[in-house]
Amino acid sequence: MEKEIPYKIYLEENELPTQWYNVRADMKNKPAPLLNPATMQPMTAADLAGVFCDELIEQELDNEHAYIPIPEEILKFYKMYRPSPLVRAYCLEEKLQTPAKIYYKFEGNNTSGSHKLNSAIAQAYYAKKQGLKGVTTETGAGQWGTALSMACSYFGLDCQVYMVKVSYEQKPFRREVMRTYGATVTPSPSDTTEVGRKILAAHPGTTGSLGCAISEAVEAEMKQEGYKYVLGSVLNQVLLHQTVIGLETKAALDKYKITPDIIIGCAGGGSNLGGLVSPFIGEMLRGEKKYRIIAVEPASCPSLTRGKFAYDFCDTGKVCPLAKMYTLGSNFIPSPNHAGGLRYHGMSPVLSQLYHDGYMEATSVEQTAVFEAATQFARIEGILPAPESSHAIRVAIDEALKCKETGEEKTIVFGLTGTGYFDMVAYQKYNDGVMMDYIPTDAELEASFAELPKVNL
């Protein structure tokens, strides 16, 4: 007899993942190596040691081990807020009158309000284990900075956050949560670093970008003994830690013998998307299953749908490694009316390679349509979603409505990365009818592409 599927599917504590999944081990075409910005040669562990923690470097460069054990101290912390629920959106299905079955993995049930804590606690753990005094980082909309400030507080580490200036100004409460947990928060670009001053001189009045903030955080780390830089997205080490999302999702689905047809994730730098879809793509890479996987990005920062697959600097100041990824150019700065995160100029090299090889598709959506879906979801499902998550909600609703037209009973799973309670300025603009859409022109993108570095390997 088939099990009745509850509104919320929880795993038992003994069913939680005890290993992270490293999708690179199963990839036929491995992501291209990171390049040293000084020599333009592939970076070694020794090269990366000046920036990252030792064990994180091992994880970053690992192409061989499909599963990496989660240390006991991290598992203990995870159990404070994990497992997160896989929710059947029965109310949304009924309202849409769709035959589709819709599920969402909800990652907002912790104080940081998002999935970012999954990697923040891991990176803080490795920094503490290495005997460091503290870490530096960047944050866009503030979820990563909030999560890292919590993790550093837990392990007694100093936390220095460079927050994209437009978010620093628009989201004061997110900033204050970071400060409450003991972090120092600086609007970026700032006059506290050499690279910040250079960016301000070149772009007076700029509202900042993640690329700017990364440059400042790396410079700050390099100038302080006992500090390392940690990051919330893009690189393999982060996607690895976030696979607890996908592994839990898969285990919950398997528990009720549910096979998804479509898996949808919002796409900025790749942390949530990679964490959710990697275990499923692993099955595709091994020839075991076939899924339709959709990456959803903002039309104002469309790296997958309109970017170039090329080597580019990971930061605006051009001090970080170069990565081969879908990119809009390291000088690209999203429009200041862009309301959420998802504002990085490139996409994770792992996800870029998987997209390039056809394992997933991508689409971009405009922010007024995103907030329309967010408001609809809040009213029906009772959760105020983060703007980032709402990109996935938009496309999940669209796919469910297509099922209504065709009569197909597809199963849709999407990632609800977190809550939007610190994003009320954006909701206010939408409710007041003053939120605008902005899509960069081809000419703007071509000007940015013209500055991509010339790499011959």
N, C-alpha and C positions, 0 to 999 in steps of 0.2 A: 504494500500500500504506500502511495506517494506521501511524503511528509507535507504537512501544511506549512506554507512559508509564512513566517511571522513578519510584522512590520520591520523589526530590527533583528538582524542576525548577528549574534555575538559569538566569538570563539571562547572556549574555556581557557583558563590560564595555561594549562598544559598543552594547548593547541597553538600557542603563540610561536612565531618563527624564532628559532635560535641561531639562524645563520642569515646573512645577507646574500642576495643573489647577484653575481657579477655577469651581466649579459655579454660582456666582451669575450668571455671564454667560449661562448657558443657562436660568436659572429664569424662568418666566413671571411668577410672583408673587415679587418680591424680598422679602427679609427687611425688616421694619420698621426704620427707623433707630434707632440708639442715641440716648438722650435725655440731655441735660445735667441732672444732679440738682439744680442750682441754678435753672435756668430752665424745665425740662421741655420744652425745644425740641430739635430734632434737632442732634446734635453735628457740628461742622465739624472739619476737619483742625486748625485752630488750637486748638479746644477740647481735642482729644486730644493735642496736642503737649506738654502738661504731664505726661503719663503715659508715652506710648509713643515709641519711636524713629521718626524721620521716615519712613523707607522702609516700615516696618511699618504706619504709618498709611495710606500709599498703598494697600498691599495690603488693609488692613482695609476701606477704603471703595470698593474697585474692583468695580463691577458690570458692566464692559464687556469686559475682556480675559479670554478663556477660558484662555489659556496665558501663564504668566509665567516668563521664563527663570531657571534656577537659576544663581546666580553660580559662577564657576569654583572659588573657594576652598571653597565648600560642597560642590560635586561631588567635589572632591578628598578631603574628609573623608568623604563618603558612601562612597567606594570602599574605605575601611578596613573597613567592615562590611556594605556592600551590594554586590550584590543579596542580599536575604534569601531563603531557600528557600520555594518553594511545595511542600508535602509531601503526597503521597497517603497517606492513613491506611489502608493495606492491612490492617494488623494489627487495627485497630479495626473495620473492615468485616467481617473474618472472625469476630472475637469476637462481634459483634452479629448475625451471620448475616443481614445486610441486603443487598438488591440495590442500595442506594444507593452512589454513589461519593462519598467524603468527602475533601476537601482542606483544609489549613490553611496560612495564611500565617504563618510563624514570625518574630516580631520580637524574639526574646530573645537573639540571637547577638551581643550587644555587652556591655561591662562594666556599663552601666547596667541591663541586663536587660530593657529594654522598648523600645517604639516611640518613646518620648518624645524620644530623641536626635535624631530627624528634624527636629523643630522647634527643639529647644534650640540646636543648632549654628547654625541659621539666625538665630535671634534674637540669639545672642551675636555672630555675624558683623556684623549690622547695628549693634549697640551699639558694637562696636570701630571699625567704619567711621565712625561718628559722633563718635568721639573720647571716648567716655565712660570714666569710671573703673570703673564697676561697675553691677550690676543688683540689684533685689530681686524676690522672688517668694514664692509660697506653694506648699506641697505637701501632699497628703493622705497616701496610703500611702507616698509617698517616691520613686516612680519618676521623677517630674518633677524633683524637687530633685536627685536623683542625676544625671540626664542633664544638667541645667543646670550643676551643679558641674563636670562633665567638660568641657562646652563652654566655660565661662568659664576653666577652667584652660588649655585649648588656646589661647585668645586673650589670656590674661594679664589677665583682668578680675576684680574683686572680686565675690563672689557671696554675697548675704544671703538666707537661706531661713527662712520662717516655716512650721513644720511642725505640722499639726493635733496637738494635745496627746496624744490617745489613741494616735495612730500613733507619735509621738515616744517614748512610753513602751513600746509593744508591739514596736517595730521598731528596737531600738538599733543593729543592724548596718547597716541602711539609713542611719541617721543618721551612723554612723562612716565609711561610704563617702563621703558628702558632705564630711565634715570632712577625710578623706584627700586629697580633691581641692581642699582649701583653702577650702571654704565655711564661713560662720558659720551655725549652725542654732539657731533659737529656738523653743521650744514655744509654740503659740498656742491661746488668747489668753494674752498675756504682760503684764507690767507695764512693758515697755519702750516702749510707745506709748500715746498718749492714748486711742485707740479700744479698745485691749486692756484698759486699766484700766476703761473704761466697761462693756465686756462682762463683765468679771469681777465688777464691782459688781452688775450686773443679774442675772447667772447664776453665783452662787458655786459653785465646784466643777465648772464645766462642762468637758466633755472636748473641746470645740472643734468647729469645722466648717471647711470650705473657705471659706465666706463670712466667717468671723472672720479667717482667715489672710490672705485677700485684702485686707481692710480694713487690717490691720497692715502688709502689704507696700507698699501704695500710700502710706500715711502716711509710712513710712520713706523711700520714694523721694522724696517731695515735700520732705522736710526735709534732704536731702543734695544738694549741688550736684554735678553730673557723674554722676548716677544716673538710670536709668529703670526702670520696672516692666515685667516680662515675665511671660507666663502660659503654662500648659501645656495649656489646653483652651478650649472654649466659643466663642471668637471666630474670625472668618473667617481671620485671618492664620495661626492654628494649623492649622485644617483644611486650608488651602492647602498648607502645608509637608508635612503628613502624607499628601497624595495620592500621594507616592512609593510608598506601600503599595499603593493600589488600581491605580495605573498599572503597577507591576511585576506585580501579580497578573493583571491583564488581559493583559499582554504574554505572560506565561508560559502562560496558558490558551490564548491565540490561537496560540501556537507549536505546540501539540498539537491545535488545532481542538476545544477543549473549551468548551462553553457551559454555564455554571452555571444551575441552576433556582432555587436558594435561596442567598442570601448573608446571613451572620449575623455580627453584631458586638456586643460588650458596649457598654453605654451608660452613661456617667457624665456628663461635660460634653460629650462628643462628639468628642474628638480622634481616637481610634482608629476609631470607627464612621464618622465623616466621611471620614477618610483612606482607609479601605477601600472605602466604597460610592460616593463621589462620582463617579468615572469611569463607573461602571455606571449611576448615576442620570442622569448626563449623556446617556447613550444613550437612556434612557427619556424624558427631557425633549425630546430631538430626534426622538422617534418612531422610533428605529432598532431598539430591542430592548425586551423585557419581562422583568423579573426579579421574584422575590419576595424582598424585603429585610426582615429581621427585626432590630429593635433589642432587646437583652435587658438589662434593668436589675434591680437588687436590689429585692426586695419591701419592704425597709426604707427605701428612698429612691426611690420610684416616680414620678419627675417626668413621664414621658410617659404612663404608664398611669393615673395618678390626679391629675396636676397640672392647673393652669389655664393656658390659653394667654392670657397677659396680660403687660403691662409690669410688670417687677419690678426691684428693685435687684440688681446682680450680686454684692453683698457685704452682710454683716450690718451693718457700720458705716454703710452708706448714703452712702458717699463716692464710689463708682464710678458709671459711667453706668448708666442703666436700659436693659434689653433686653426686647423682646417675645419671650417664650419660654414653653415649658411649664415651670411652676415650682411648687414646694411652698411658696413664700414664703421671703424672705431670712432670716427668723428660724428657719427649720426646722433642727434639729440632729439628725442620724441617731442612732439608739440606739448607745451605746458598745460593744454586743456585735457591731456590724456589723464584719466582719473584714477587708474589703478596701478598695480605693479606691471609685470610683463613688459618692462621698458628696456630690456637689454638689447644691445645692437646685434647680438649673434645668438646662435643656438648651440646647445651641447654638442661637442664633436661626436659623441656616441650616437645621439639621436639624429644628428645631421647625416651620418653615414647610413643609418638604418632607413631614414627617409629617402636618401639618394638611391638606396638599393631596393626601394619599393615595398618595404615592410609596413609603412603607414602612409596616410595621406594628410594633407593640411588644408585648412581654410582660414580665412580672416573675417572678422566681424566688426562692425562699427559700434562705438560705445553706446549710442542711444538705444540700439537694438539689444545690446548687452544688458543695460539697466532696465529695459522693458521686461526682459526675461527674469532678471533678478527680483523685480517688484512682484511679478506674477508668481514666482516661486515662493517668495516670502509670504504672500497672502494665502497660498494654497498649502504649502508644506510646513509653514511656521518657523522657518529658519531664515534669518537675514544673512544672505550670502556675501562673501567678499567679492569685490568687482572682478578679481582674477578668476575665481571659481565660476562666476556668472557667464564667462565666455563659453565654458563647457555646458552650462545649463542652456544657453541659447541654442547651441547645436543639438543638444539632446532633445529639446522641445521640437526643433525643426525636424529631426529624424523621426520622432514619434508621430508628428503630424503627417509625414510621408507615409507611415504605416497605416494611418487612418484612411488615406486616399487609396492605398493599394490593398488594404485588408490583411497585410502581412503581420504575423505575430512575432516580431523580432524582440530579442532581449537586449536592452541597452544598459550599459554600465558607465557611469561618469564619476569623476573625482570632484568632490566638494571640498576644496582645499582648506576652507576656513570660514570664519564669520566676518561680517562687514560692519561691526559696531564702531570701529574707529574710522570708518569711511563715510561718515554722515554728511560731510561737506559735498561729496560727490552725489550722494542721494538727494541732498537738498537742491543741487543744481538741476538734477533730473526732474524732481518734483516741481520745481519752479519754472520748468520749460526753457532754461537757459543753457542746458548742456548742448554742446555742438560736436559734430563729427569732424575729424580732420584726417585726410588721407594724403600722405606725401606724394608729390608729383614725380613723374618719371625723371624730370630734369633734376630735382633735388636728390634723388637716389643716384643718378648717374654722376653727379658731382661728388658724392660720397664714395662711389665705387672707383672713381678716378684716383683716389688716394690710397687704394689698397696696396699693400706692400708687394713688391715683385719678388717672388720666391721661385727658385729653380732647384728642384730636388731630383 
